[in-house]
Structures are given as structure tokens and as C-alpha cells.
Amino acid sequence: ISQRVVTTGVKYLGTRYCHGGTTPRCFDCSGFTQFIYKQRGINIPRIAQDQYRKAKKIKKSNAIKGDLVFFMHGVHVYHVGIYMGNNRVLHSPKPGRKVKVEYIWTKYVKFGRI
């Protein structure tokens, strides 16, 4: 399923960010991950913190393409994306930006598998 999540996710590169967005018209971070997983027949919660609660926690060394990357501030999740391997994440970043792949920019991340 992991490669299929990635294959589906990259189809939406360039989709604009919008707060609360859950469709290809525009996505926020957790709306994007929820939408992509749903396209593969997997239901996950809407909010990043709830996605984190549902995910099985895994070490970065065990993460594979299609796993979730949770960006942490203490115990709070403030952002989520789809792991692309090689320390890269596919995500809907923030207002004014579009869905893209970029290197993970912080060490304060946790990885999860659905």
C-alpha cells in the first residue's frame, strides 16, 4: 500500500494550500494526508494530532515511502506529510505555498504507519 500512497500523492503536486482544505481544490496538511489515504481505501482522522494518535509509531530507520511524518512541538503535532524516503516529505506546507516534496527541515519529527 505504501507505494500506492506515494503514487497517488504525487498526482496532486502543485495543488494550493488553504486552511481547512480537504479536496483537490486546495489542501491543508492533514486534509491532504487524509484525502490521499482515502483514495487508497484507508480512513484516517482529519486532524494531524488525531492522525498521530492512530498511527503505529516507528523509528525513522524503519520508515518507508508512504508512512506519515509528524512535525512536533513538544508533544503537540503541528504538521503532517507523507514520507518519500531519503529524508524527504510530500506535503501541503502553508498559506501561499503548494503541495511539494522537500527535505525534512527539522529533527523534531516522528514517524507513523497506518
PLY file of the C-alpha trace (Angstrom):
ply
format ascii 1.0
element vertex 114
property float x
property float y
property float z
element edge 113
property int vertex1
property int vertex2
end_header
0.00 0.00 0.00
2.89 2.38 0.73
4.00 2.84 -2.88
0.38 3.37 -3.93
0.04 6.15 -1.34
3.08 7.86 -2.85
1.89 7.35 -6.43
-1.47 8.87 -5.55
0.07 11.74 -3.58
2.38 12.96 -6.32
-0.60 13.41 -8.63
-1.50 16.44 -6.52
1.86 18.23 -6.66
1.17 21.92 -7.20
-2.25 21.95 -5.51
-2.54 25.11 -3.47
-2.69 25.24 0.32
-5.76 26.54 2.11
-6.67 26.32 5.78
-9.25 23.56 6.27
-8.84 22.28 2.69
-9.69 18.61 2.14
-10.15 18.35 -1.63
-8.00 18.78 -4.76
-9.32 22.36 -4.96
-6.96 23.08 -2.04
-5.50 21.20 0.93
-4.15 21.88 4.36
-1.58 19.40 5.66
-3.86 16.88 7.37
-6.59 17.33 4.77
-4.01 16.28 2.18
-2.86 13.17 4.05
-6.43 12.17 4.85
-7.51 12.62 1.20
-4.56 10.62 -0.18
-5.05 7.74 2.22
-8.80 7.72 1.49
-8.04 7.41 -2.23
-6.24 4.16 -1.32
-9.22 2.93 0.74
-7.77 3.82 4.15
-9.68 6.05 6.54
-7.63 8.18 8.90
-8.76 11.05 11.15
-8.99 14.61 9.86
-6.62 16.41 12.27
-2.83 15.88 12.37
-2.78 15.24 16.14
-5.51 12.58 15.72
-3.65 11.00 12.80
-0.63 10.77 15.10
-2.71 9.06 17.79
-3.98 6.48 15.27
-0.59 5.74 13.68
1.73 3.00 14.87
4.90 4.82 15.96
8.02 3.67 14.13
11.68 4.65 14.13
12.96 6.80 11.30
15.28 3.96 10.32
12.22 1.75 9.76
10.19 4.36 7.86
9.27 3.58 4.27
7.70 5.60 1.49
4.06 6.25 2.25
4.43 6.41 6.04
3.38 9.60 7.81
5.84 12.21 9.08
4.65 14.20 12.08
6.30 17.52 12.86
6.41 18.05 16.60
6.49 20.95 19.02
6.96 19.15 22.32
4.17 16.56 22.39
1.98 18.58 20.01
1.83 17.76 16.30
1.76 20.94 14.22
2.21 19.47 10.73
1.98 16.17 8.86
3.12 14.86 5.50
3.85 11.66 3.59
7.35 10.20 3.78
9.09 9.92 0.41
12.32 8.26 1.57
15.76 9.88 1.67
14.68 12.34 4.37
12.03 13.91 2.11
8.36 14.64 2.72
5.41 15.22 0.37
3.13 17.77 1.98
0.87 20.79 1.75
3.10 23.31 3.52
1.37 26.58 4.46
-0.57 29.55 3.06
0.87 30.84 -0.18
2.56 27.51 -0.97
1.58 24.43 -2.94
1.85 20.67 -2.42
5.50 19.80 -2.88
8.31 17.42 -1.98
11.12 18.81 0.15
13.73 17.73 2.62
12.62 17.40 6.23
13.88 20.62 7.78
13.92 19.71 11.48
14.98 16.87 13.74
11.74 17.20 15.71
9.72 14.68 13.75
8.15 11.33 14.47
7.15 8.67 12.00
3.96 6.66 11.95
2.44 3.85 9.93
-1.24 3.33 9.32
0 1
1 2
2 3
3 4
4 5
5 6
6 7
7 8
8 9
9 10
10 11
11 12
12 13
13 14
14 15
15 16
16 17
17 18
18 19
19 20
20 21
21 22
22 23
23 24
24 25
25 26
26 27
27 28
28 29
29 30
30 31
31 32
32 33
33 34
34 35
35 36
36 37
37 38
38 39
39 40
40 41
41 42
42 43
43 44
44 45
45 46
46 47
47 48
48 49
49 50
50 51
51 52
52 53
53 54
54 55
55 56
56 57
57 58
58 59
59 60
60 61
61 62
62 63
63 64
64 65
65 66
66 67
67 68
68 69
69 70
70 71
71 72
72 73
73 74
74 75
75 76
76 77
77 78
78 79
79 80
80 81
81 82
82 83
83 84
84 85
85 86
86 87
87 88
88 89
89 90
90 91
91 92
92 93
93 94
94 95
95 96
96 97
97 98
98 99
99 100
100 101
101 102
102 103
103 104
104 105
105 106
106 107
107 108
108 109
109 110
110 111
111 112
112 113
